[in-house]
Amino acid sequence: MRNIQTVFYKELSSYFNTPIGYIFSAFFLLLISFLFFYGLGGNSFWDLKIASVEQFFSWIPILYIIFIPAITMRIWSEEEKSGTVEVLLTLPMKDFEIVIGKFLSAWAFLTISILCTLLAPLTVKILGDLDFGLVFSGYIGTILLGGAYISIGILISAFGKDQISAFIITLLVCFILFLMGYEPILKFFSNFLAGFVSFLSLSIHFESFRMGVFDPRDVIFYLSFISLMLSLNVFLLRSKR
């Protein structure tokens, strides 16, 4: 645990020691607040005239496609580019400790940014009768979905030195996983295949949380997915030794 904590604090501090972390958080907060309260195509909070944050959480999977790659693109690529990955691999740490430490730091940074959006449901509470069960479920799902996307981004970042390439590839993978749960896309598959494809989609497992339903099966899916991505990251790291 001490090695994981060392990597965790070192990586987490890097988000707050550079302007990128603050720019990301501020831009994310402004964009999600704007989309929730003013929206697009008449789906804003004011247009629906309902004291609910369901529409707030519906934007999360879409925004993650853009913002998660920005968080994860530098995690391994920067180590490769600066040459510090060789030094890191010679330290008395196990591969899984390094991977977990880096993952938890990115996940913690995202969670902090997400919790800053609590001002939105608090505003809704002032204006009407808010269902706090839906808020709690939505935030749990938001954090788990973010962890799943981050695990993908870290794995892709470990393949090379170019941060831009890592950003683009992660964005494309996250976008594909989002479309796999999109109903118009599933119509092109047979019933059995559509069910299988939608099960693999990260966004489809978020729907129950967004609707205020806490389903343990979705929690298990996200944790299993994260474990799989981190395991692949460890195997990739070992191959570089």
Secondary structure, 3 states (H helix, E strand, C coil): CHHHHHHHHHHHHHHHCCHHHHHHHHHHHHHHHHHHHCCCCCCCHHHHCCCCCHHHHHCHHHHHHHHHHHHHCCCCHHHHHHCHHHHHHHCCCCHHHHHHHHHHHHHHHHHHHHHHHHHHHHHHHHHCCCCHHHHHHHHHHHHHHHHHHHHHHHHHHCCCCCHHHHHHHHHHHHHHHHHCCCHHHHCCCCHHHHHHHHHHCCCHHHHHHHCCCCCHHHHHHHHHHHHHHHHHHHHHHHHHC
